[in-house]
Amino acid sequence: MSSASDDLTTPLGADREARKPSAWARSPLARLPLGRIASGALMASAALIGGYLALADDPMGGEPHAVVEIRDGASPEGAAASPPQSGLALIQDLPRQGPRATAVEVERASGVDVMRPDGAADSGALIIQVPQDGSAAPSQADLAGGGLAPAPDPRLVERTRYGLLPRIGEDGATPLSVYARPAAPLVASESTRVAILVTGLGISQTGTAEAIDRLPGDVSLAFAPYGGDLDRHVARAREDGHEIFLQAPMEPFDYPASDPGPHTLTTAASADDNRDRLHWLMGRFTGYVGVVNFMGGRLTADDAAFRPILAEIGGRGLGFVDDGSSSRTRAPALAGALGLPAAQADLVLDTVPDPDRIDAALARLETLARDRGFAFATASALPMTVERIAAWAAEAERRGVRLTPVSATLAVPTGG
């Protein structure tokens, strides 16, 4: 009879033939407590790791880092350079502007710790500037020609849970002054300036790329906070010379039937809640000179709700632009009381999205500029609008009209 049959027919409790123990049961390790086995395994692992570090001479234990040799480039030609200093150094695309920053200040602004061989801070450490494209940082001549300062400037950012927020630097520098596109001086044949802000970029990748490519650098661009890959699009726009604004969603009169989007600033929210929402919006990308409203008829008409928002914008060294869509806005009066650099558009170019109507609005803008010497308009980033603005701009200079960046319109009020 088979062993299976024996097992089935053998009465319960009866002795059966002892089975041969497994190889593990016969080994000496089976007689050791499990705790001793685990401890031994941990000690062996630690010994292996320690041996690797000793042989590899890697005190960082494999953590990513860079080891560089630093030499003082200020030595006269032909003179011996100062002895090299070995250690771990932070190399970033950090712009060199304003007073010379110490290594400790740059490290604090960057949020990165630098380890030195002796463990002590080096008050005489050199700061290496390595732009991402390998070129030198822009000179004042470059900036005067329309180039923009690199962003983010470590002096002008604050690290928060929402990302990098703009702030006023310890040396008094502001995002508005540093990131703005310099306005070209008027020549003898030009007596009229026009500023145009195109809004709504970042939502459509194709539309964003077309606007950046087709519009002159003096046309300023405002990015919505909801698009994907905003940092890349903003960087490309700035590389082409466009100064940047952040478009902030604000409560319209028919809210929530008309909903500008998540994190909308509203009249019902407390000042702290609106400030928190604004911080989320501000953390979406860097390098902008100011904030422009998206919708916002109800909010911009409410002094109590709108004033703390404008105060926060101004307190971070930014300007504010009212897009001119609401006749009831309190932005100019509140900006004057707060000392906030601000501007209000004279008209919206594409209230009616029709090529002939847009051309007519551009003609009115030019006429207004000739009468006053300056005029300012906003428009959306619709392909039709971009096409008509680009065609108008191509002939404007020939008629003695000079495009100027919107930041040039942000006058600092002298009183309420």
C-alpha positions in Angstrom: 0.0 0.0 0.0 1.3 3.5 -0.8 2.4 6.0 1.8 -0.6 8.2 0.9 -3.0 5.3 1.7 -1.1 4.6 5.0 -1.6 8.2 6.0 -5.3 8.1 5.3 -5.9 4.7 7.1 -3.6 5.2 10.1 -5.7 6.1 13.2 -5.3 9.6 14.6 -2.6 9.8 17.3 -0.8 6.7 16.0 3.0 7.0 15.6 4.2 7.2 12.0 7.6 6.7 10.7 9.8 9.7 11.4 10.6 11.8 8.4 14.1 12.8 7.5 14.9 16.3 8.6 15.7 19.0 6.0 19.1 20.2 5.2 18.4 23.5 7.0 17.2 21.7 10.1 20.5 19.7 10.2 22.7 22.8 9.8 24.3 24.5 12.8 22.6 27.8 12.0 19.2 26.2 12.8 20.3 25.9 16.4 21.2 29.7 16.7 18.6 32.3 17.8 17.2 34.3 14.9 18.2 37.5 16.6 21.9 36.5 16.5 21.6 35.6 12.8 20.1 39.0 12.0 22.7 40.9 14.0 25.5 39.0 12.2 24.0 39.9 8.8 23.8 43.6 9.7 27.4 43.7 11.0 28.6 42.0 7.8 26.7 44.5 5.7 28.1 47.4 7.6 31.6 46.0 7.3 31.2 45.7 3.5 29.9 49.3 3.2 32.7 50.7 5.4 35.3 48.8 3.4 33.9 50.3 0.1 33.9 53.8 1.5 37.5 53.4 2.7 38.7 52.1 -0.6 36.6 54.4 -2.7 37.6 57.5 -0.6 34.0 58.8 -1.0 32.8 60.5 2.2 29.5 61.4 0.5 28.6 57.7 0.4 27.6 57.9 -3.3 25.5 61.0 -2.9 25.7 63.2 -6.1 28.2 66.0 -5.8 30.9 67.8 -7.7 34.6 68.1 -6.9 36.3 71.1 -8.6 39.6 72.9 -8.5 39.3 76.6 -7.8 41.8 79.1 -9.0 41.8 82.8 -8.6 41.4 84.2 -12.1 42.4 87.7 -10.9 46.2 87.0 -11.1 48.1 89.2 -13.5 49.1 87.6 -16.8 52.3 85.8 -16.4 52.1 85.7 -12.6 51.7 82.5 -10.7 48.1 81.7 -9.8 47.2 81.2 -6.3 47.4 77.6 -5.0 44.4 75.5 -6.0 41.8 74.8 -3.4 40.1 71.4 -3.6 36.7 70.7 -2.1 33.1 70.6 -3.0 31.8 73.7 -4.7 28.4 74.8 -5.9 28.3 75.8 -9.5 25.0 77.3 -10.6 23.6 79.7 -13.1 23.5 82.5 -10.6 23.5 86.1 -12.0 26.1 88.5 -10.8 24.3 91.8 -10.2 24.4 94.5 -7.6 26.9 94.3 -4.7 29.3 91.4 -4.7 27.7 88.6 -2.7 29.7 86.4 -0.4 29.8 82.6 -0.8 27.7 82.2 2.4 25.0 84.6 1.1 24.8 82.7 -2.2 24.6 79.3 -0.5 21.8 80.6 1.8 19.8 81.9 -1.2 20.4 78.7 -3.1 19.2 76.4 -0.3 22.3 74.2 -0.9 24.9 73.4 1.7 28.5 73.5 0.5 31.0 71.1 2.3 34.6 72.3 2.6 37.6 70.2 3.6 38.2 71.9 7.0 34.5 72.2 7.7 34.7 76.0 8.2 33.1 78.7 6.0 35.4 80.4 3.6 34.9 84.1 3.7 37.2 84.6 0.8 35.6 81.9 -1.4 35.2 82.7 -5.1 31.8 82.5 -6.7 31.9 80.7 -10.1 29.3 81.9 -12.6 28.4 79.3 -15.3 25.5 80.2 -17.5 23.5 77.2 -18.8 24.4 77.9 -22.4 28.1 78.3 -21.6 28.1 82.0 -22.5 29.0 84.9 -20.2 26.4 86.7 -18.1 24.7 89.6 -20.0 26.6 92.9 -19.8 24.9 96.3 -19.4 25.3 96.7 -23.2 23.4 93.4 -23.8 20.6 94.5 -21.5 20.4 97.9 -23.2 20.0 96.0 -26.5 16.9 94.1 -25.2 18.6 91.2 -23.5 17.1 90.1 -20.2 18.8 89.3 -16.9 18.9 85.6 -16.0 16.1 84.2 -13.9 15.7 83.2 -11.2 18.1 85.6 -9.5 18.9 84.1 -6.1 18.6 87.4 -4.4 15.0 87.7 -5.5 13.5 84.3 -4.6 12.0 82.9 -1.4 11.7 79.1 -1.0 8.2 78.1 0.1 6.0 75.0 0.0 4.6 76.4 -3.3 8.0 76.8 -4.9 10.1 79.9 -5.5 8.2 83.1 -4.7 9.5 86.6 -5.7 10.8 88.9 -3.1 12.8 92.1 -2.7 16.5 91.5 -2.3 18.5 92.5 0.7 20.2 95.0 -1.5 16.9 96.6 -2.5 16.7 95.0 -6.0 13.3 94.0 -7.1 12.0 91.5 -9.7 10.4 94.4 -11.5 13.7 96.3 -11.9 15.9 93.2 -12.6 13.7 91.2 -14.9 12.3 94.1 -17.0 13.2 94.5 -20.6 15.0 97.8 -21.0 13.2 100.3 -23.2 15.1 101.5 -26.2 15.5 105.3 -26.4 13.5 107.3 -28.9 15.2 108.5 -32.0 14.6 111.8 -33.7 12.0 110.4 -36.1 10.0 108.8 -33.3 7.8 110.7 -30.9 5.2 108.0 -30.1 5.3 105.0 -27.9 2.9 102.0 -27.7 3.0 99.1 -25.2 1.1 95.9 -25.8 0.6 93.0 -23.3 -0.5 89.7 -24.9 -2.2 87.4 -22.2 -3.2 83.8 -21.9 0.0 82.2 -22.9 1.0 78.7 -21.6 -2.3 77.0 -22.1 -1.9 76.0 -25.7 1.7 74.9 -26.5 1.2 75.6 -30.2 -0.3 79.0 -29.6 2.4 79.9 -27.1 5.2 79.0 -29.5 3.6 81.0 -32.3 3.2 84.1 -30.1 6.8 83.9 -29.0 8.1 83.4 -32.5 5.9 86.0 -34.3 5.7 88.9 -31.9 8.6 91.4 -31.5 10.5 91.3 -28.3 9.1 94.6 -27.1 5.6 93.0 -26.9 5.3 91.8 -23.3 3.7 88.4 -22.6 1.5 87.2 -19.7 1.4 83.5 -18.8 -1.6 81.8 -17.2 -0.7 79.7 -14.2 -2.4 76.4 -15.4 -0.3 75.4 -18.4 2.1 72.5 -18.5 5.9 72.9 -18.7 5.5 76.6 -17.9 9.2 77.0 -16.9 10.4 75.9 -20.3 7.9 78.2 -22.2 8.7 81.2 -20.0 12.5 80.6 -20.4 12.1 80.5 -24.1 10.0 83.7 -24.2 12.6 85.5 -22.1 15.4 84.2 -24.3 13.7 85.9 -27.2 13.6 89.1 -25.3 9.9 89.2 -24.1 9.5 90.3 -20.5 6.9 88.2 -18.6 3.9 88.8 -16.4 1.9 86.4 -14.3 -1.8 86.3 -15.0 -3.8 85.9 -11.8 -7.4 84.6 -11.9 -9.8 87.0 -10.1 -13.5 86.9 -9.3 -15.8 88.3 -12.0 -19.3 89.6 -11.4 -21.0 86.4 -12.5 -18.8 84.1 -10.5 -19.0 81.1 -10.3 -21.1 80.9 -13.5 -17.9 82.3 -15.1 -15.0 80.6 -13.3 -11.5 81.8 -14.0 -10.0 78.6 -12.7 -8.5 77.0 -9.6 -7.1 79.3 -6.8 -9.2 82.2 -8.0 -8.9 85.3 -5.7 -12.4 86.2 -4.5 -14.2 88.8 -2.4 -15.6 86.1 -0.1 -12.2 84.7 0.9 -10.3 86.1 3.9 -7.2 88.2 3.3 -5.1 85.2 4.5 -6.8 82.8 2.2 -6.4 85.1 -0.8 -2.8 85.6 0.1 -2.3 81.8 0.2 -3.9 81.4 -3.2 -1.8 84.2 -4.6 1.3 82.4 -3.3 0.3 79.2 -5.1 -0.1 81.2 -8.3 3.2 83.0 -7.8 5.0 79.7 -7.3 4.1 78.4 -10.8 7.2 79.9 -12.5 9.8 82.7 -12.0 11.2 85.6 -13.9 8.1 87.8 -14.1 8.0 91.5 -13.5 4.5 91.8 -12.3 0.9 90.5 -12.1 -2.0 91.1 -14.4 -5.6 90.3 -13.7 -7.6 87.6 -15.5 -11.3 88.6 -15.3 -11.8 90.1 -11.8 -14.6 92.7 -12.4 -16.1 92.1 -8.9 -12.8 91.7 -7.0 -11.0 94.7 -8.5 -14.1 96.9 -7.6 -14.0 95.8 -3.9 -11.5 97.9 -1.9 -11.5 95.8 1.2 -10.8 92.5 -0.7 -8.5 93.9 -3.3 -6.2 96.1 -1.2 -4.4 93.2 0.7 -3.8 91.5 -2.6 -2.2 94.6 -4.2 -0.2 95.1 -0.9 1.2 91.6 -1.2 2.2 92.1 -4.8 3.9 95.4 -4.1 5.6 93.9 -1.0 7.3 91.4 -3.2 8.8 94.0 -5.6 6.4 93.4 -8.4 4.2 95.7 -10.5 0.5 95.4 -11.3 -1.3 95.8 -14.6 -5.1 96.2 -14.9 -6.0 94.8 -18.3 -8.6 97.5 -18.9 -11.6 95.0 -19.1 -13.6 96.6 -16.3 -14.6 100.3 -15.9 -15.2 99.8 -12.2 -11.7 98.8 -11.2 -10.2 100.4 -8.1 -6.6 99.4 -9.1 -5.3 102.9 -10.0 -6.6 104.5 -6.8 -5.4 101.6 -4.5 -2.0 101.4 -6.2 -1.6 105.1 -5.6 -2.4 104.7 -1.9 0.0 101.8 -1.6 2.9 103.2 -3.7 2.6 100.2 -6.0 4.0 100.5 -9.5 0.9 100.0 -11.7 -0.7 100.7 -15.1 -4.1 100.4 -16.6 -4.6 99.5 -20.2 -6.3 102.1 -22.4 -8.2 99.4 -24.4 -8.5 95.7 -25.2 -7.6 95.0 -28.8 -9.7 91.8 -29.4 -12.8 92.3 -27.4 -14.5 91.1 -30.6 -12.2 88.4 -32.2 -12.5 89.6 -35.8 -9.5 90.6 -37.9 -11.1 93.8 -39.1 -12.1 94.8 -35.6 -8.6 94.1 -34.3 -7.1 96.2 -37.0 -9.5 99.0 -36.1 -8.5 98.7 -32.5 -4.8 98.9 -33.4 -5.5 102.1 -35.4 -7.3 103.6 -32.4 -4.4 102.7 -30.2 -1.9 104.4 -32.5 -4.1 107.5 -32.8 -4.3 107.7 -29.0 -0.5 107.4 -28.7 0.0 110.2 -31.2 -2.3 112.4 -29.2 -0.8 111.7 -25.8 2.7 110.4 -26.7 2.0 107.0 -25.3 -0.8 104.4 -25.2 -1.2 100.9 -23.8 -3.3 97.9 -24.8 -3.9 94.3 -23.9 -4.9 91.4 -26.0 -5.4 87.6 -25.9 -3.0 85.1 -27.4 -5.5 84.0 -30.1 -3.7 83.1 -33.3 -5.8 85.7 -35.2 -4.8 88.4 -32.7 -1.1 87.5 -32.8 -1.2 87.6 -36.6 -2.7 91.1 -36.7 -0.4 92.5 -34.0 2.6 91.1 -35.8 1.5 92.7 -39.1 0.8 96.1 -37.4 4.2 96.0 -35.6 6.1 95.3 -38.8 5.0 98.7 -40.2 4.7 100.7 -37.0 8.3 101.8 -36.8 8.2 103.1 -40.3 5.3 105.4 -39.2 7.3 106.7 -36.3 5.7 104.5 -33.7 8.0 102.7 -31.2 6.9 99.6 -29.3 8.0 99.7 -25.7 7.8 97.0 -23.0 4.9 97.2 -20.6 7.2 97.6 -17.6 8.0 101.1 -18.9 4.4 102.0 -18.2 4.5 101.0 -14.5 5.0 104.4 -12.9 5.6 104.5 -9.2 2.8 106.7 -7.7 3.8 109.7 -5.6 0.6 109.9 -3.7 -2.9 108.6 -3.2 
